[in-house]
Structures are given as structure tokens and as C-alpha cells.
Amino acid sequence: MKYKNLLYNFLLILFGSLIALILVEIFLRLNNQGPWGTLDKQRNDPTINKPHNKLGWVPKKGVYEFEPFSDQGEGFTVNILEDGSRKVAYQNRKLSKNELIFLGGSITLGWGINDDQTFVSKLQKYIKNYKVKNFSAGGYGTYQLFLRLEELLSKNNNIKTVVLIYVPNHATRNIGDEFWLRTLTKFSKRGYVGLPYASINEQNDLIRHNPIKYIKTPFMDSIAISNKIAKRIMRAKLKDNEKSKYRVTNVIFSEIKKVTKKNNVNLIIANISGDKDAFAPYLSTFKKEKVNYFNCIIKRTKELTIKGDGHPNDLMHTQFSKCMYKNLNNFIKLS
């Protein structure tokens, strides 16, 4: 009789727990907190990035052809060169060995358009006294751009001017945000494997963190509860980072200025978002470090963006190139 009672209590607890889990699972799904899922299955895109133990990922050499993002759109080709830069058009003529390099995220890379349509290529068309290079990578924030710049300057003595592109969401990418890491992992087919991030100590020194990967809990692809547990774990690992994103990004900008000054390289920072106040959290640092900067404020409209994707199209890149050329001439001589 005693064993029957124990068995009965055990089964009662077991089935009660099972029912509770089922109810929680239903509740999560009804509140749009379902299983992990993936975004890669939506398209059959080639993988243009490869893992990197320091930067998380870098573009890999190859010619990559993409299908249109909509029925009204056009396919595009991305050509990544041996040095990891995207091909810049209009270089089939005698150019200076001095390099003007661009570092940015997917907009500067030219996601969704062909090599000759990027604003970096369009700039080269009018510049002869610099060889323009595009070392941008989709998904990068300011911290990864800083790491890539360090790597480039250690290998290349021809770099004379660096134009670092900024948009406000770079600040979030810099500090190891859970949502951003989750998004990157869901796009893992593009080669986004791990996210390096930065923090600062009490002395305002930059602390470098190696690429972190999103934790995988059992059955998170099909069970919402497991996915929720993984999310909680990652948020605990990266807690409170959001509060310091501007302070961290200020220190990163200071470090970028130091490394360019050490290598006798011009540094210019450009904001290409639609937010004219995007630089507001950094103006004191720019003044203190004597950083040159400017804004290219172009409002994104349907006519200026790629349908089905949202990135700037060929026309918007043309406007970017005109703004870039005009403003860069205030800091360096272009001919």
C-alpha cells in the first residue's frame, strides 16, 4: 500500500509538471515567443563570410551571385578580393599607391547591389590621387571595425586615410547585445559565427572580449521553453551592457584615433544614418581627440531602398557618393 501511494504521488507530480510545461509552452507561443527557428531558410543565398578567431567573421574571397529580393528587383553580384575587400570599380587606370579605405557595415559594403553601384566605387570614379578600398563587412559594429583596422594597419603601409562609417545601431553591436547576437546566429548561413565585444573598467580602459557564441539548449529549435531558457542564460551573461554602450563606443573612438595617429593615418568618421543627432553622444570625445567627422543625412524612401530588403539602392548610393566627395574634400585633397 505504501509503495502504491508513493507511485501515485510520483505519477501525480509527473503529470502535473507535464501539464504545467504544456501550458507554459502554449503561453509562450501565443505571446510570439516560440522555438528558435531560423531566418536562413527564407533564401538560398551563398555564404560570403568565414569565421575569424578575433573578429568573429570576415568576408572570404569569391564571386557570389544573389537572387533578387522581390519579383520587381534584380539579382546582384558581390566580388570579394584576396585581401578581404570588396571589389571597387573604375580602377582600370593609373592610380596612386596611397590608399583611402572605407570601413563600415552592410550599407558601406553595398549589400543588395553590384560592385560598381556602391558609393565607394562611385567615389573612385572621381578620385585619382587615392586607390579606394572597401574593407566593410555586413553586421560589423564600431568595435569590429576597430579590430579590422588594427589588422590592416599591421600589414599595409599604403593606407593614408581611413573613413569609418557609423550608424546608431553600431553602439549596440559594440557591447555584446543578446538580441543582436541572436539575430546574427539566425543568419549563420552568412557566416556570422561569434560576436566579439567590448566593455570598460572603472578606469575607463577598453576591455576586449573574444567572440561569444549563442548558447544552444536541447530541442530549442522545436520547443519554446528551451529557447526561452537559452535567452535567459545569454541575457544573464551579457547583462547591463546596454547601459554603457555610449561610454564604451566613446572609448573605442578614442582607441581608433590613437592607432591612426600612431601610424600617421588620417581618420574621418562619417554618419550615414537618417539621424542628424547620431554623433551627439560622442562630440566631447571628437573635440578632445581632434577627430574629423561629418554627416550624410539622406532620408530612406521607397525610391531609394531595395524592395524586399530595405538597404540603400543604386540611386541612394549615388547620393551618398556625392555627399562623401563634398565632405571629404574639407579634410583631404581629392583630385
C-alpha angles and dihedrals in degrees: 000000000000092000091048090055091049091049091047092051092046092051090045092054091043096052092040090054090046092052091047091052091049091051091049090048091052091046092052093049093047088054094052093257099121132148122310099269123172137252095203094079091066092076138020096229123161118246110251098177135068130201119270123192093219108026097035093234140001132192113269127219115269148089111266125193120201132194120235119277091226141016090259094046134088132237119248140205128223117200114197114192130216093268092054095255125125115251114265116210128224095045096118091106138068109292135173117266088230109105130220105195130194123210120189146114132272095311093056091041086057101240112197098019139078126267095260093049098062117105088238091060092044089054092053088058089069100033123081103158093065135046102225118219130188112211095165124134131198114254097018123141128198093275094056090045088054091051091049092048090054090052093048094048090051090059107028126062094177095074108110103159132028122199109195115196120215134191123173097252089064088077090062092046090054097063104048103261116197095219092048092048090049091051092049092050091052088055091048092132087073088061100259098146111153133004121227113205142178139227135173134234129222090277090055092248118151114253114202120212123197118238111293123208128213111257118247115217121193115280093356089141091066107019121068094203092057091049090050091052091052090050092051092049093051093047089052090051093049099034122150093009092117091063092062101041096113095043090049092047091050090056091047090054089050091051091049090053091050095051094046092047090049090054094043092244126146114241123205123172120203131192112212098172124107089249113099089191096053091112094049095102091053106041095102090052092047090051094046094046094038093237118175114225143161142178130241101192110187118159114230112237134168089261092055101043137069111260112239093017112046100219119128114279131217093280094052091048088055089056091047091052092052091049091046094050093049095049098039089057088065091064107026134025113254124190 
